């Protein structure tokens, strides 16, 4: 069984192309072209399923047409419309692989001053300032994803130790009713 932590998102199938089951594929990482890989992974009915690549051809810098084995008609290809496409982490070339911010989803963040903050649930990299969305005591905490704030990164334990700017995390412990 393929688990979420065993793959990472590389793009999305958009819609069928032609009549023979080919799919339009918008990718954010062309790893499938740089590494010898026979398959990609897609979520189907709540589980991650491998689909073998029959052939593909690039249409531009961020798009390709991909034909999957046993997907031979428009009707079969329509099932993949707007489906996320993942790639197995184990097949990437570790020496050449450069971690992306969204690889940190599921990591826990600890601040040097405030201690454990919670788990990264989402990464917003749609603007110049990438943000980690962290579940912090039932609230959503936005933390700037900046290398300057990271003191230690443990990939095996999925843990990030950070030193965040003062005032970014408002701690209830510092607010006391004691007179």
C-alpha positions in Angstrom: 0.0 0.0 0.0 1.3 3.4 -0.9 1.2 6.0 1.9 1.1 9.8 1.6 4.5 10.2 3.2 6.0 7.9 0.4 5.1 10.3 -2.4 5.1 14.0 -3.2 2.9 16.0 -5.6 4.4 16.8 -9.0 1.4 18.2 -10.8 -2.2 17.7 -11.9 -3.9 15.9 -14.8 -6.2 18.5 -16.4 -8.4 16.9 -19.0 -8.4 14.3 -21.8 -6.6 15.1 -25.0 -7.7 13.4 -28.2 -9.6 10.2 -28.4 -7.0 7.6 -27.3 -6.9 8.3 -23.6 -4.1 10.8 -23.5 -4.2 13.3 -20.6 -3.1 16.9 -20.4 -0.6 17.2 -17.5 0.5 20.4 -15.8 3.6 19.7 -13.7 5.5 21.6 -11.1 8.4 19.0 -11.1 9.5 17.1 -14.2 11.2 14.4 -12.1 9.5 11.8 -14.2 11.7 12.9 -17.1 14.9 13.2 -15.1 14.7 9.8 -13.3 14.0 6.5 -14.8 10.4 5.9 -13.6 7.8 3.7 -15.0 4.8 5.1 -13.1 3.1 8.0 -11.3 0.7 7.8 -8.4 -2.9 9.2 -8.3 -5.5 9.2 -5.5 -8.5 7.0 -6.6 -11.4 6.4 -4.3 -9.4 7.4 -1.2 -6.3 5.4 -1.9 -3.0 6.1 -3.7 -2.8 4.0 -6.9 0.2 3.6 -9.2 -0.4 4.1 -12.9 2.2 3.0 -15.4 3.3 5.6 -18.1 3.0 4.3 -21.6 4.4 7.5 -23.2 4.5 11.2 -22.7 5.6 14.3 -24.6 6.2 17.8 -23.5 4.0 20.7 -24.7 5.9 23.5 -22.9 7.9 24.3 -19.8 5.2 23.2 -17.4 2.9 20.9 -19.4 2.9 17.6 -21.1 0.6 15.0 -22.7 0.8 11.7 -20.9 -0.6 8.3 -21.9 -1.2 5.8 -19.1 -1.3 2.1 -19.7 -4.9 0.7 -19.9 -6.4 4.2 -20.3 -7.4 3.9 -24.0 -10.5 6.1 -24.4 -11.8 9.6 -23.6 -14.3 8.0 -21.2 -11.5 6.3 -19.2 -9.3 9.5 -19.3 -12.1 11.6 -18.0 -11.8 9.8 -14.6 -8.4 11.6 -14.2 -9.7 15.1 -14.8 -8.4 17.5 -12.1 -6.6 14.6 -10.4 -3.4 15.3 -8.5 -0.3 13.4 -9.7 2.4 12.2 -7.2 5.8 10.7 -7.6 7.5 8.1 -5.3 10.1 9.7 -3.0 12.2 6.5 -3.2 12.7 6.9 -7.0 14.1 10.5 -6.9 17.8 11.0 -7.2 18.6 12.0 -3.6 21.8 13.8 -4.6 20.0 15.9 -7.2 16.8 16.3 -5.2 16.2 19.7 -3.7 13.5 19.8 -1.0 10.5 22.0 -1.8 8.5 23.8 0.9 5.4 21.5 0.4 7.6 18.5 1.3 7.3 19.8 4.9 3.6 19.1 5.2 3.3 16.7 8.2 6.4 17.9 9.9 6.2 19.3 13.4 7.6 22.7 14.3 9.2 23.6 17.5 10.2 27.1 18.4 13.4 27.6 20.5 11.5 29.9 22.9 7.9 28.7 22.8 8.5 25.0 22.4 6.4 22.7 20.3 4.0 24.6 18.1 2.3 21.8 16.1 2.1 20.1 12.7 2.4 21.8 9.3 -1.0 21.1 7.6 -0.6 23.3 4.5 2.1 25.3 2.7 1.1 28.5 0.8 3.8 29.2 -1.8 1.5 31.2 -4.1 3.3 34.5 -3.1 6.8 35.6 -2.6 6.6 34.9 1.1 5.9 31.2 1.6 3.9 30.4 4.7 3.6 27.2 6.8 0.0 26.7 8.2 0.4 25.1 11.6 -2.3 23.6 13.8 -1.3 25.4 17.1 -3.5 24.6 20.0 -6.6 24.2 17.8 -5.9 27.5 16.0 -4.3 28.2 12.7 -0.8 29.7 13.0 0.9 31.2 10.0 4.7 30.9 10.1 7.1 32.3 7.5 8.9 29.5 5.8 12.4 31.1 5.7 15.7 29.3 5.9 17.0 32.0 8.2 14.5 30.9 11.0 15.4 27.2 10.8 18.0 26.1 13.3 17.7 22.4 12.8 15.9 20.1 10.4 15.5 16.3 11.1 14.0 14.7 8.0 13.8 11.2 9.6 11.8 12.5 12.6 9.9 15.1 10.4 10.9 17.8 12.9 11.9 21.4 12.4 13.5 23.5 15.2 13.0 27.2 14.5 13.9 30.5 16.1 11.0 32.7 15.2 10.9 36.5 15.5 9.6 37.9 18.8 5.9 38.5 18.8 5.1 36.0 16.0 3.8 33.5 18.5 1.6 35.0 21.2 1.9 32.8 24.3 -0.8 32.8 26.9 1.8 31.9 29.5 3.2 35.4 29.3 -0.2 36.9 30.1 -0.9 36.4 33.7 -3.7 37.7 36.0 -1.4 37.6 39.0 -1.0 41.0 40.7 
